[in-house]
Amino acid sequence: MTTYQEYKAKIAELENLAETARKDEITKAKEQIATIMRDYGLTIADLGATAKAKVSKPRAPVPTKYRDDATGQTWTGRGRAPKWLEGKKKEDYLIK
C-alpha cells in the first residue's frame, strides 16, 4: 500500500515535470511565432498588442439631495439610504 508521503513525493515530481514541459512548450511557441512574424514581415505593432488604455473623463461630484438639519448629515440619493433616514419620509429632508 502506498503511503501519503509517497503520494506527495510523486505529486512533487509530476509538478516539476509539468513545469519543465510548460517551459519547453513556451519556448517552442515563441520560436514558431517569431518565424511566422519574420515570414510575413509582421511587427508587434501589427498585432495590435499596443492598445492604448482608455482614459476616463473625470466625473463631477453628485449634488447633495437630502440633508438632516439636526446633524448636518447629507445624502445624494444614490445607493443605500443612510441610517438617519431610515423609517422617515425622504421628502421631509429634501434640499429645496
N, CA, C and O atoms as a Tinker XYZ file with bonds, in Angstrom:
   384  protein
     1  N      0.835000   -1.181000    0.000000    73     2
     2  CA     0.000000    0.000000    0.000000    64     1     3
     3  C      0.880000    1.245000    0.000000    63     2     4     5
     4  O      1.872000    1.327000    0.725000    81     3
     5  N      0.490000    2.219000   -0.839000    73     3     6
     6  CA     1.265000    3.444000   -0.957000    64     5     7
     7  C      0.884000    4.401000    0.172000    63     6     8     9
     8  O     -0.286000    4.543000    0.529000    81     7
     9  N      1.911000    5.051000    0.720000    73     7    10
    10  CA     1.673000    5.957000    1.845000    64     9    11
    11  C      1.440000    7.381000    1.352000    63    10    12    13
    12  O      1.683000    7.713000    0.191000    81    11
    13  N      0.971000    8.188000    2.255000    73    11    14
    14  CA     0.697000    9.589000    1.977000    64    13    15
    15  C      1.974000   10.303000    1.522000    63    14    16    17
    16  O      1.945000   11.076000    0.564000    81    15
    17  N      3.077000   10.052000    2.197000    73    15    18
    18  CA     4.344000   10.692000    1.856000    64    17    19
    19  C      4.807000   10.308000    0.449000    63    18    20    21
    20  O      5.364000   11.137000   -0.271000    81    19
    21  N      4.579000    9.061000    0.062000    73    19    22
    22  CA     4.958000    8.619000   -1.284000    64    21    23
    23  C      4.115000    9.330000   -2.335000    63    22    24    25
    24  O      4.617000    9.710000   -3.393000    81    23
    25  N      2.832000    9.505000   -2.037000    73    23    26
    26  CA     1.969000   10.246000   -2.964000    64    25    27
    27  C      2.428000   11.702000   -3.102000    63    26    28    29
    28  O      2.465000   12.253000   -4.202000    81    27
    29  N      2.772000   12.303000   -1.976000    73    27    30
    30  CA     3.249000   13.686000   -2.009000    64    29    31
    31  C      4.526000   13.800000   -2.836000    63    30    32    33
    32  O      4.693000   14.762000   -3.587000    81    31
    33  N      5.421000   12.834000   -2.707000    73    31    34
    34  CA     6.665000   12.846000   -3.476000    64    33    35
    35  C      6.376000   12.705000   -4.964000    63    34    36    37
    36  O      6.997000   13.373000   -5.791000    81    35
    37  N      5.427000   11.830000   -5.302000    73    35    38
    38  CA     5.059000   11.654000   -6.712000    64    37    39
    39  C      4.425000   12.928000   -7.271000    63    38    40    41
    40  O      4.693000   13.320000   -8.407000    81    39
    41  N      3.587000   13.564000   -6.464000    73    39    42
    42  CA     2.953000   14.817000   -6.897000    64    41    43
    43  C      4.014000   15.870000   -7.166000    63    42    44    45
    44  O      3.961000   16.558000   -8.186000    81    43
    45  N      4.970000   16.002000   -6.270000    73    43    46
    46  CA     6.037000   16.991000   -6.443000    64    45    47
    47  C      6.834000   16.702000   -7.705000    63    46    48    49
    48  O      7.179000   17.620000   -8.449000    81    47
    49  N      7.125000   15.438000   -7.947000    73    47    50
    50  CA     7.876000   15.045000   -9.139000    64    49    51
    51  C      7.073000   15.385000  -10.402000    63    50    52    53
    52  O      7.624000   15.920000  -11.365000    81    51
    53  N      5.780000   15.074000  -10.394000    73    51    54
    54  CA     4.939000   15.367000  -11.555000    64    53    55
    55  C      4.801000   16.874000  -11.782000    63    54    56    57
    56  O      4.780000   17.332000  -12.925000    81    55
    57  N      4.709000   17.640000  -10.701000    73    55    58
    58  CA     4.627000   19.100000  -10.848000    64    57    59
    59  C      5.903000   19.646000  -11.478000    63    58    60    61
    60  O      5.846000   20.548000  -12.313000    81    59
    61  N      7.050000   19.105000  -11.085000    73    59    62
    62  CA     8.322000   19.538000  -11.685000    64    61    63
    63  C      8.366000   19.174000  -13.168000    63    62    64    65
    64  O      8.806000   19.974000  -13.993000    81    63
    65  N      7.911000   17.968000  -13.504000    73    63    66
    66  CA     7.885000   17.552000  -14.904000    64    65    67
    67  C      6.935000   18.439000  -15.718000    63    66    68    69
    68  O      7.247000   18.824000  -16.845000    81    67
    69  N      5.788000   18.754000  -15.141000    73    67    70
    70  CA     4.814000   19.601000  -15.843000    64    69    71
    71  C      5.381000   20.994000  -16.071000    63    70    72    73
    72  O      5.196000   21.561000  -17.148000    81    71
    73  N      6.060000   21.551000  -15.092000    73    71    74
    74  CA     6.649000   22.886000  -15.242000    64    73    75
    75  C      7.751000   22.880000  -16.298000    63    74    76    77
    76  O      7.863000   23.825000  -17.079000    81    75
    77  N      8.549000   21.848000  -16.330000    73    75    78
    78  CA     9.597000   21.734000  -17.347000    64    77    79
    79  C      8.976000   21.639000  -18.735000    63    78    80    81
    80  O      9.434000   22.303000  -19.666000    81    79
    81  N      7.940000   20.820000  -18.880000    73    79    82
    82  CA     7.264000   20.679000  -20.168000    64    81    83
    83  C      6.640000   22.005000  -20.588000    63    82    84    85
    84  O      6.689000   22.373000  -21.762000    81    83
    85  N      6.065000   22.707000  -19.653000    73    83    86
    86  CA     5.451000   24.008000  -19.947000    64    85    87
    87  C      6.491000   24.992000  -20.473000    63    86    88    89
    88  O      6.256000   25.675000  -21.470000    81    87
    89  N      7.630000   25.065000  -19.808000    73    87    90
    90  CA     8.688000   25.980000  -20.242000    64    89    91
    91  C      9.175000   25.615000  -21.643000    63    90    92    93
    92  O      9.392000   26.496000  -22.475000    81    91
    93  N      9.347000   24.318000  -21.904000    73    91    94
    94  CA     9.786000   23.870000  -23.231000    64    93    95
    95  C      8.764000   24.252000  -24.300000    63    94    96    97
    96  O      9.136000   24.718000  -25.377000    81    95
    97  N      7.474000   24.053000  -24.004000    73    95    98
    98  CA     6.436000   24.371000  -24.973000    64    97    99
    99  C      6.335000   25.868000  -25.214000    63    98   100   101
   100  O      6.063000   26.297000  -26.335000    81    99
   101  N      6.549000   26.665000  -24.181000    73    99   102
   102  CA     6.533000   28.119000  -24.354000    64   101   103
   103  C      7.679000   28.549000  -25.258000    63   102   104   105
   104  O      7.501000   29.402000  -26.128000    81   103
   105  N      8.851000   27.962000  -25.055000    73   103   106
   106  CA     9.991000   28.292000  -25.898000    64   105   107
   107  C      9.711000   27.945000  -27.362000    63   106   108   109
   108  O      9.997000   28.740000  -28.257000    81   107
   109  N      9.155000   26.761000  -27.600000    73   107   110
   110  CA     8.813000   26.352000  -28.965000    64   109   111
   111  C      7.757000   27.269000  -29.572000    63   110   112   113
   112  O      7.846000   27.623000  -30.748000    81   111
   113  N      6.766000   27.652000  -28.789000    73   111   114
   114  CA     5.709000   28.537000  -29.280000    64   113   115
   115  C      6.286000   29.893000  -29.664000    63   114   116   117
   116  O      5.910000   30.461000  -30.690000    81   115
   117  N      7.200000   30.417000  -28.844000    73   115   118
   118  CA     7.834000   31.700000  -29.159000    64   117   119
   119  C      8.625000   31.608000  -30.459000    63   118   120   121
   120  O      8.604000   32.527000  -31.277000    81   119
   121  N      9.320000   30.491000  -30.641000    73   119   122
   122  CA    10.085000   30.308000  -31.873000    64   121   123
   123  C      9.163000   30.261000  -33.088000    63   122   124   125
   124  O      9.467000   30.855000  -34.122000    81   123
   125  N      8.030000   29.550000  -32.965000    73   123   126
   126  CA     7.076000   29.469000  -34.073000    64   125   127
   127  C      6.492000   30.846000  -34.391000    63   126   128   129
   128  O      6.345000   31.209000  -35.558000    81   127
   129  N      6.164000   31.599000  -33.360000    73   127   130
   130  CA     5.606000   32.934000  -33.559000    64   129   131
   131  C      6.632000   33.830000  -34.246000    63   130   132   133
   132  O      6.298000   34.557000  -35.181000    81   131
   133  N      7.871000   33.778000  -33.784000    73   131   134
   134  CA     8.922000   34.606000  -34.384000    64   133   135
   135  C      9.124000   34.243000  -35.849000    63   134   136   137
   136  O      9.315000   35.128000  -36.683000    81   135
   137  N      9.083000   32.952000  -36.173000    73   135   138
   138  CA     9.248000   32.501000  -37.561000    64   137   139
   139  C      8.110000   33.029000  -38.431000    63   138   140   141
   140  O      8.353000   33.552000  -39.518000    81   139
   141  N      6.888000   32.896000  -37.965000    73   139   142
   142  CA     5.734000   33.370000  -38.734000    64   141   143
   143  C      5.820000   34.882000  -38.929000    63   142   144   145
   144  O      5.552000   35.386000  -40.019000    81   143
   145  N      6.195000   35.607000  -37.869000    73   143   146
   146  CA     6.293000   37.060000  -37.976000    64   145   147
   147  C      7.361000   37.467000  -38.991000    63   146   148   149
   148  O      7.163000   38.408000  -39.760000    81   147
   149  N      8.493000   36.758000  -38.993000    73   147   150
   150  CA     9.550000   37.047000  -39.972000    64   149   151
   151  C      9.060000   36.754000  -41.384000    63   150   152   153
   152  O      9.267000   37.553000  -42.298000    81   151
   153  N      8.403000   35.596000  -41.562000    73   151   154
   154  CA     7.936000   35.189000  -42.886000    64   153   155
   155  C      6.963000   36.198000  -43.484000    63   154   156   157
   156  O      6.990000   36.449000  -44.689000    81   155
   157  N      6.109000   36.774000  -42.653000    73   155   158
   158  CA     5.091000   37.704000  -43.146000    64   157   159
   159  C      5.461000   39.172000  -42.922000    63   158   160   161
   160  O      4.692000   40.068000  -43.271000    81   159
   161  N      6.611000   39.409000  -42.353000    73   159   162
   162  CA     7.064000   40.781000  -42.135000    64   161   163
   163  C      6.228000   41.535000  -41.111000    63   162   164   165
   164  O      6.011000   42.740000  -41.243000    81   163
   165  N      5.767000   40.837000  -40.110000    73   163   166
   166  CA     4.922000   41.454000  -39.084000    64   165   167
   167  C      5.757000   41.989000  -37.931000    63   166   168   169
   168  O      6.847000   41.495000  -37.643000    81   167
   169  N      5.215000   43.013000  -37.279000    73   167   170
   170  CA     5.833000   43.547000  -36.064000    64   169   171
   171  C      4.822000   43.417000  -34.927000    63   170   172   173
   172  O      3.663000   43.059000  -35.138000    81   171
   173  N      5.286000   43.713000  -33.736000    73   171   174
   174  CA     4.391000   43.667000  -32.582000    64   173   175
   175  C      3.244000   44.663000  -32.776000    63   174   176   177
   176  O      2.101000   44.370000  -32.428000    81   175
   177  N      3.546000   45.822000  -33.323000    73   175   178
   178  CA     2.511000   46.838000  -33.561000    64   177   179
   179  C      1.444000   46.316000  -34.514000    63   178   180   181
   180  O      0.273000   46.669000  -34.372000    81   179
   181  N      1.823000   45.478000  -35.490000    73   179   182
   182  CA     0.856000   44.911000  -36.418000    64   181   183
   183  C     -0.138000   43.994000  -35.710000    63   182   184   185
   184  O     -1.263000   43.816000  -36.176000    81   183
   185  N      0.269000   43.423000  -34.605000    73   183   186
   186  CA    -0.599000   42.511000  -33.873000    64   185   187
   187  C     -1.606000   43.250000  -32.994000    63   186   188   189
   188  O     -2.523000   42.636000  -32.448000    81   187
   189  N     -1.442000   44.543000  -32.860000    73   187   190
   190  CA    -2.360000   45.319000  -32.040000    64   189   191
   191  C     -2.122000   45.142000  -30.560000    63   190   192   193
   192  O     -3.021000   45.391000  -29.757000    81   191
   193  N     -0.943000   44.720000  -30.184000    73   191   194
   194  CA    -0.637000   44.483000  -28.775000    64   193   195
   195  C     -0.409000   45.785000  -28.020000    63   194   196   197
   196  O     -0.344000   45.778000  -26.790000    81   195
   197  N     -0.288000   46.886000  -28.722000    73   195   198
   198  CA    -0.022000   48.153000  -28.061000    64   197   199
   199  C     -1.293000   48.971000  -27.934000    63   198   200   201
   200  O     -1.314000   50.157000  -28.264000    81   199
   201  N     -2.345000   48.340000  -27.459000    73   199   202
   202  CA    -3.617000   49.035000  -27.275000    64   201   203
   203  C     -3.462000   50.103000  -26.205000    63   202   204   205
   204  O     -2.849000   49.880000  -25.161000    81   203
   205  N     -4.021000   51.243000  -26.482000    73   203   206
   206  CA    -3.932000   52.345000  -25.531000    64   205   207
   207  C     -4.988000   52.169000  -24.453000    63   206   208   209
   208  O     -6.102000   51.714000  -24.711000    81   207
   209  N     -4.616000   52.533000  -23.267000    73   207   210
   210  CA    -5.560000   52.453000  -22.159000    64   209   211
   211  C     -6.637000   53.510000  -22.346000    63   210   212   213
   212  O     -6.347000   54.646000  -22.722000    81   211
   213  N     -7.865000   53.134000  -22.085000    73   211   214
   214  CA    -8.975000   54.058000  -22.233000    64   213   215
   215  C     -8.915000   55.065000  -21.090000    63   214   216   217
   216  O     -8.885000   54.698000  -19.915000    81   215
   217  N     -8.899000   56.322000  -21.458000    73   215   218
   218  CA    -8.833000   57.380000  -20.470000    64   217   219
   219  C    -10.256000   57.765000  -20.084000    63   218   220   221
   220  O    -11.069000   58.122000  -20.936000    81   219
   221  N    -10.537000   57.688000  -18.814000    73   219   222
   222  CA   -11.872000   58.042000  -18.363000    64   221   223
   223  C    -11.897000   59.520000  -18.005000    63   222   224   225
   224  O    -10.932000   60.069000  -17.473000    81   223
   225  N    -13.013000   60.142000  -18.310000    73   223   226
   226  CA   -13.176000   61.558000  -18.009000    64   225   227
   227  C    -13.461000   61.715000  -16.520000    63   226   228   229
   228  O    -14.177000   60.905000  -15.931000    81   227
   229  N    -12.908000   62.741000  -15.923000    73   227   230
   230  CA   -13.234000   62.954000  -14.509000    64   229   231
   231  C    -14.701000   63.330000  -14.376000    63   230   232   233
   232  O    -15.214000   64.146000  -15.142000    81   231
   233  N    -15.357000   62.745000  -13.423000    73   231   234
   234  CA   -16.777000   62.986000  -13.219000    64   233   235
   235  C    -16.985000   64.073000  -12.171000    63   234   236   237
   236  O    -16.240000   64.184000  -11.197000    81   235
   237  N    -18.004000   64.852000  -12.402000    73   235   238
   238  CA   -18.367000   65.878000  -11.437000    64   237   239
   239  C    -19.022000   65.206000  -10.234000    63   238   240   241
   240  O    -19.714000   64.201000  -10.393000    81   239
   241  N    -18.815000   65.741000   -9.044000    73   239   242
   242  CA   -19.455000   65.144000   -7.877000    64   241   243
   243  C    -20.973000   65.275000   -7.975000    63   242   244   245
   244  O    -21.491000   66.244000   -8.530000    81   243
   245  N    -21.665000   64.297000   -7.435000    73   243   246
   246  CA   -23.120000   64.284000   -7.471000    64   245   247
   247  C    -23.624000   65.292000   -6.428000    63   246   248   249
   248  O    -23.170000   65.280000   -5.283000    81   247
   249  N    -24.553000   66.154000   -6.819000    73   247   250
   250  CA   -25.041000   67.138000   -5.844000    64   249   251
   251  C    -25.841000   66.463000   -4.724000    63   250   252   253
   252  O    -26.502000   65.445000   -4.929000    81   251
   253  N    -25.759000   67.058000   -3.549000    73   251   254
   254  CA   -26.482000   66.545000   -2.391000    64   253   255
   255  C    -27.967000   66.793000   -2.580000    63   254   256   257
   256  O    -28.374000   67.877000   -2.998000    81   255
   257  N    -28.769000   65.796000   -2.274000    73   255   258
   258  CA   -30.208000   65.901000   -2.476000    64   257   259
   259  C    -30.975000   65.962000   -1.148000    63   258   260   261
   260  O    -32.037000   66.579000   -1.071000    81   259
   261  N    -30.438000   65.327000   -0.114000    73   259   262
   262  CA   -31.116000   65.273000    1.178000    64   261   263
   263  C    -30.167000   65.719000    2.292000    63   262   264   265
   264  O    -28.971000   65.431000    2.253000    81   263
   265  N    -30.725000   66.436000    3.301000    73   263   266
   266  CA   -29.903000   66.886000    4.426000    64   265   267
   267  C    -30.718000   66.782000    5.709000    63   266   268   269
   268  O    -31.897000   67.132000    5.761000    81   267
   269  N    -30.037000   66.283000    6.749000    73   267   270
   270  CA   -30.631000   66.259000    8.078000    64   269   271
   271  C    -30.166000   67.525000    8.771000    63   270   272   273
   272  O    -28.995000   67.635000    9.134000    81   271
   273  N    -31.067000   68.488000    8.961000    73   271   274
   274  CA   -30.688000   69.777000    9.543000    64   273   275
   275  C    -30.197000   69.640000   10.979000    63   274   276   277
   276  O    -29.377000   70.441000   11.428000    81   275
   277  N    -30.680000   68.647000   11.699000    73   275   278
   278  CA   -30.281000   68.472000   13.099000    64   277   279
   279  C    -28.811000   68.083000   13.216000    63   278   280   281
   280  O    -28.108000   68.581000   14.095000    81   279
   281  N    -28.341000   67.197000   12.336000    73   279   282
   282  CA   -26.961000   66.719000   12.444000    64   281   283
   283  C    -26.057000   67.254000   11.346000    63   282   284   285
   284  O    -24.834000   67.203000   11.472000    81   283
   285  N    -26.642000   67.766000   10.273000    73   283   286
   286  CA   -25.849000   68.266000    9.155000    64   285   287
   287  C    -25.424000   67.174000    8.190000    63   286   288   289
   288  O    -24.693000   67.443000    7.237000    81   287
   289  N    -25.867000   65.953000    8.421000    73   287   290
   290  CA   -25.505000   64.855000    7.520000    64   289   291
   291  C    -26.264000   64.992000    6.209000    63   290   292   293
   292  O    -27.395000   65.477000    6.170000    81   291
   293  N    -25.607000   64.548000    5.128000    73   291   294
   294  CA   -26.222000   64.661000    3.807000    64   293   295
   295  C    -26.208000   63.324000    3.092000    63   294   296   297
   296  O    -25.494000   62.396000    3.472000    81   295
   297  N    -27.029000   63.252000    2.030000    73   295   298
   298  CA   -27.100000   62.061000    1.185000    64   297   299
   299  C    -27.438000   62.511000   -0.220000    63   298   300   301
   300  O    -28.266000   63.402000   -0.412000    81   299
   301  N    -26.800000   61.899000   -1.202000    73   299   302
   302  CA   -27.023000   62.282000   -2.595000    64   301   303
   303  C    -28.266000   61.641000   -3.186000    63   302   304   305
   304  O    -28.731000   62.061000   -4.246000    81   303
   305  N    -28.809000   60.642000   -2.527000    73   303   306
   306  CA   -29.964000   59.937000   -3.059000    64   305   307
   307  C    -29.565000   58.696000   -3.834000    63   306   308   309
   308  O    -30.415000   57.980000   -4.362000    81   307
   309  N    -28.283000   58.452000   -3.896000    73   307   310
   310  CA   -27.781000   57.265000   -4.595000    64   309   311
   311  C    -27.312000   56.241000   -3.577000    63   310   312   313
   312  O    -26.831000   56.579000   -2.495000    81   311
   313  N    -27.467000   54.981000   -3.954000    73   311   314
   314  CA   -27.021000   53.911000   -3.068000    64   313   315
   315  C    -28.007000   53.694000   -1.933000    63   314   316   317
   316  O    -29.143000   54.166000   -1.973000    81   315
   317  N    -27.557000   52.983000   -0.941000    73   315   318
   318  CA   -28.401000   52.632000    0.197000    64   317   319
   319  C    -28.683000   53.869000    1.049000    63   318   320   321
   320  O    -27.797000   54.696000    1.267000    81   319
   321  N    -29.902000   53.987000    1.522000    73   319   322
   322  CA   -30.267000   55.133000    2.358000    64   321   323
   323  C    -29.511000   55.073000    3.678000    63   322   324   325
   324  O    -29.333000   53.989000    4.234000    81   323
   325  N    -29.067000   56.213000    4.187000    73   323   326
   326  CA   -28.329000   56.215000    5.449000    64   325   327
   327  C    -29.249000   55.918000    6.637000    63   326   328   329
   328  O    -30.473000   56.009000    6.540000    81   327
   329  N    -28.628000   55.565000    7.746000    73   327   330
   330  CA   -29.388000   55.182000    8.941000    64   329   331
   331  C    -30.241000   56.333000    9.449000    63   330   332   333
   332  O    -31.352000   56.100000    9.925000    81   331
   333  N    -29.765000   57.548000    9.366000    73   331   334
   334  CA   -30.528000   58.675000    9.890000    64   333   335
   335  C    -31.814000   58.919000    9.106000    63   334   336   337
   336  O    -32.687000   59.659000    9.558000    81   335
   337  N    -31.933000   58.301000    7.934000    73   335   338
   338  CA   -33.114000   58.472000    7.097000    64   337   339
   339  C    -34.070000   57.281000    7.171000    63   338   340   341
   340  O    -35.176000   57.330000    6.632000    81   339
   341  N    -33.640000   56.218000    7.839000    73   339   342
   342  CA   -34.461000   55.010000    7.919000    64   341   343
   343  C    -35.746000   55.268000    8.689000    63   342   344   345
   344  O    -35.726000   55.845000    9.777000    81   343
   345  N    -36.869000   54.834000    8.113000    73   343   346
   346  CA   -38.157000   54.961000    8.772000    64   345   347
   347  C    -38.751000   56.355000    8.692000    63   346   348   349
   348  O    -39.775000   56.627000    9.319000    81   347
   349  N    -38.129000   57.238000    7.935000    73   347   350
   350  CA   -38.606000   58.611000    7.810000    64   349   351
   351  C    -38.920000   58.905000    6.350000    63   350   352   353
   352  O    -38.472000   58.183000    5.459000    81   351
   353  N    -39.683000   59.954000    6.103000    73   351   354
   354  CA   -40.004000   60.349000    4.740000    64   353   355
   355  C    -38.826000   61.100000    4.136000    63   354   356   357
   356  O    -38.308000   62.049000    4.724000    81   355
   357  N    -38.415000   60.661000    2.957000    73   355   358
   358  CA   -37.308000   61.341000    2.278000    64   357   359
   359  C    -37.677000   62.775000    1.939000    63   358   360   361
   360  O    -36.823000   63.661000    1.968000    81   359
   361  N    -38.943000   63.011000    1.617000    73   359   362
   362  CA   -39.383000   64.335000    1.200000    64   361   363
   363  C    -39.163000   65.382000    2.289000    63   362   364   365
   364  O    -38.948000   66.558000    1.996000    81   363
   365  N    -39.218000   64.943000    3.557000    73   363   366
   366  CA   -39.021000   65.874000    4.668000    64   365   367
   367  C    -37.589000   66.392000    4.720000    63   366   368   369
   368  O    -37.338000   67.445000    5.306000    81   367
   369  N    -36.650000   65.672000    4.119000    73   367   370
   370  CA   -35.242000   66.050000    4.178000    64   369   371
   371  C    -34.714000   66.559000    2.838000    63   370   372   373
   372  O    -33.518000   66.813000    2.697000    81   371
   373  N    -35.594000   66.707000    1.865000    73   371   374
   374  CA   -35.224000   67.146000    0.530000    64   373   375
   375  C    -34.706000   68.580000    0.586000    63   374   376   377
   376  O    -35.333000   69.450000    1.189000    81   375
   377  N    -33.565000   68.818000   -0.042000    73   375   378
   378  CA   -33.000000   70.161000   -0.102000    64   377   379
   379  C    -33.748000   70.923000   -1.183000    63   378   380   381
   380  O    -33.883000   70.443000   -2.309000    81   379
   381  N    -34.232000   72.107000   -0.843000    73   379   382
   382  CA   -35.029000   72.901000   -1.791000    64   381   383
   383  C    -34.243000   74.027000   -2.388000    63   382   384
   384  O    -34.772000   74.785000   -3.202000    81   383
